[in-house]
Amino acid sequence: MTETRFSKDHEWVRLDGDVATVGITDHAQSALGDVVFVELPEAGRHVDAGEACAVVESVKAASDVYAPLAGTVTEANGALADDPGMVNAQAESGAWFFRMTLDDRAAFDALLTADDYQAFLKTL
């Protein structure tokens, strides 16, 4: 079963078995504007929760993408390097940034549900 959770840093995490796929939310891509460059973490890199591990640049600004959970990067989405604009068109689907194995599966449950994330956005 696939389940999606969200961070207050505007990343989404989709868990499928032991593999977590991470990207930025539609809200984040909208705030950034037209994405022109993406820098992704390398496979094999261990990241801590809250650690900056990727960069997304738009015509407006550059922004770090934080690891919402601790774990080891297993794959980066190379298609984003070739077509960073995918982030604007498919933020919460095909434009994922990286996949990782989690150090602690239980940490996933502590992230925001979709309803919690929508409520959080209303406070901004």
Helices and strands as residue ranges (DSSP letters): E 2-6, E 11-16, E 19-24, H 26-32, E 35-39, E 46-47, E 52-58, E 62-66, E 71-76, H 78-82, H 86-89, E 98-102, H 105-109, H 114-121
